[in-house]
Structures are given as C-alpha cells and as structure tokens.
C-alpha cells in the first residue's frame, strides 16, 4: 500500500507498507521497527504481539513519546492490561491497530508535529 509519493516535511515518514517491508523515506525495512519523527530503530526483535514485554517496549520510552502507536501486523490484536498500564502509568497515550493503519496514523500525527512513536511489527 503506497502511502505518500512526496516528502511531506522535514521529518521521517512512511512511504509504503507491503509484505516486502516498511519503506521509511527511501529505505526498506523488512523486519519490525520503532520510528519517531527524527529517529528509526531498525531490527526491533518483535515479530508478534505475544512477544511484547516491558523489556521489548523499553526502546520506545527512550524516544520520550506523548503518544505510542503499536502496529500488530496484518491483524489487530490487543495488549494485555499490564502492558497498557506500562504506558498509562507514564501518562503516555497508547493506540493499538494493524501495522498499515499505524503507519497511516503515524504519518498524520507526525505531520501535525505531534510527539509520536510507532512500534511496528512487520506484516
């Protein structure tokens, strides 16, 4: 799914999401990633929601987000109450959706200069 053809601003953005990977600007990532407006953490070692733990989510906190988007792959899955509390107790908004929906939402929020981080499980 092609999301954008042009560079929409002075920040990282997701150009497309396919079964081949997630294209951020001109680079293709074939495994899960963590992404903010200014930084990308490639090779995030999570391939399913069941692998999410407070430990695997720690790199997200390092980017100091106000809002976190979790892309759960091709199907939406939900986080455990404990993982939701991991974010709520830090006053960080959390949304969980399919990876392609999280990518679209990331582009919108980052274009609005929101402090958003997307943790994207590869499709």
Residue pairs with C-beta under 8 A, 6 or more apart in sequence:
1 16
1 17
1 18
1 100
2 15
2 16
3 13
3 14
3 15
3 16
3 17
3 103
3 104
3 107
4 13
4 14
4 15
4 107
5 15
7 13
7 25
8 107
8 111
9 110
9 111
11 37
11 38
11 110
11 111
12 24
12 25
12 35
12 36
12 37
12 38
12 39
12 40
12 110
13 24
13 25
13 106
13 107
13 110
13 111
14 22
14 23
14 24
14 35
14 103
14 104
14 106
14 107
14 118
15 23
15 24
15 25
15 26
16 22
16 23
17 23
17 99
17 100
17 103
17 123
18 123
19 123
20 28
20 30
21 28
21 29
21 30
21 31
21 122
22 28
22 29
22 33
22 99
22 103
22 120
22 122
22 123
23 29
24 33
24 35
24 40
29 40
29 42
29 122
30 122
31 42
31 43
31 44
31 47
31 122
32 43
32 44
32 45
32 46
32 47
32 119
32 120
32 121
32 122
33 40
33 41
33 42
33 43
33 44
33 120
33 122
34 40
34 41
34 44
34 59
34 60
34 63
34 117
34 118
34 119
34 120
35 41
35 106
35 117
35 118
35 120
36 63
36 65
36 115
36 116
36 117
36 118
37 110
37 113
37 115
37 116
39 63
41 59
44 56
44 59
44 119
44 120
45 51
45 56
46 52
46 56
46 119
46 121
47 121
47 122
48 73
48 121
49 70
49 72
49 73
49 77
49 78
49 79
49 121
52 70
52 79
52 83
53 83
54 82
54 83
54 86
57 83
57 86
57 119
60 68
60 117
60 119
61 90
61 92
63 117
64 115
65 92
65 115
65 116
65 117
66 92
66 93
66 114
66 115
66 116
67 92
67 93
67 94
67 95
67 109
67 114
67 115
67 116
67 117
68 87
68 92
68 93
68 94
68 95
68 116
68 117
68 118
68 119
69 95
69 96
69 97
69 102
69 105
69 106
69 109
69 116
69 117
69 118
69 119
69 120
70 79
70 94
70 95
70 96
70 97
70 102
70 118
70 119
70 121
71 97
71 98
71 99
71 100
71 101
71 102
71 103
71 118
71 119
71 120
71 121
72 96
72 97
72 98
72 99
72 102
72 121
73 98
73 99
73 121
73 122
73 123
74 98
74 99
74 100
74 123
75 98
76 96
76 97
76 98
76 101
77 96
78 96
79 94
79 96
84 94
87 93
87 94
88 94
95 102
95 105
97 105
99 120
99 121
99 122
99 123
100 123
102 118
102 120
103 118
103 120
105 118
106 116
106 118
109 116
110 116
